[in-house]
């Protein structure tokens, strides 16, 4: 795995985890009965994106390390993902 591939895998992992973490423990303005005029009732009551970004970084780093470990160990190869038989058989 090249350094570019590792960075791309980390970026994709980070954003996937971020979109999951954004939905966890959200308190809507309608739940707190303090809807700011001009905003939807389902908008978050507090701005906690910074904290969620740090939580995402911690979780994504662990998930990324697991993914890179699996790729670098050879446990799963590109030939394992060839479901339609379009690649030549693995050499060696």
N, C-alpha and C positions, 0 to 999 in steps of 0.2 A: 504494500500500500504506500503510495507516495504521500508527501506532505500535503499536497493539494487535495488529494482524496480524503485524507484525514480531516482537513479543515471543512470540506464540503459535508462530510458525514456529521461532524460536530454541529455545523450550522443547521442542517436539516433536523437533527435530533433536538437541538435547542428550541427551534420554533415549534416542533410537534409537542414537546413537553410544555412549552409556554402556553400554547392554546388550550392545553388540558388544565394547567394550573390556574389560568385566568378564571375558569368556571368554578373553582373550589372555594367554598366559604364566602360567597358573594352576598352582601346584604343590599337589597334594592331600596331605592328611595321610598317606594310605596310601603315597604315593611317598617320603615322608621317614621312614617307619616310626616316626612319633611321633603316634599317634592319641590325642587327648584323650578321656578317658572321658565318655560322654554325647553325643558328636558323631559324625556319620557319617564314614566313611572317606574320602568324596569331598569333605569340607569343605576349604577353603583352609588351607594350613599357616601363612600369614602374613596379617596385616591390612594390605592396601595399597590400601584404598578411597580414601583421600585423594589418593594419587599418581595413581590412575586417574581421579579426578574432575578433576584438573588437566589430565591428558592429554586427557580428553574435552572439556574446555572449549576447549583449543587447536584440536583437530580440528573440533569442532562450530562454532567461530567461522569457520573457513575454509569449511566446507560451507554454513553459513548465508549467508555473504557471496556465495557462488556462486549459491545459490538466489535470494536477493534480487536479485542482479544480473540473473539471467534473467527474473525476474518484472517488475522495473522497466524493463528494456529493451524489453519487449513481444515478445521472441522467442517465448515461449509465452504464450498468452492463454487465458482461460476457454473461448473458442469452440473452441480446439484440443482441449479435453478433452470436448467434446460428441459422444460416440461414437454416441449414439442419435438425434441430430437433434431434440432437444426444445427447443432455444433458437432464437430468431429469428435470421436472418442478421445478421452484424455490420454496424453502421451506418458509413458513410464509406468 
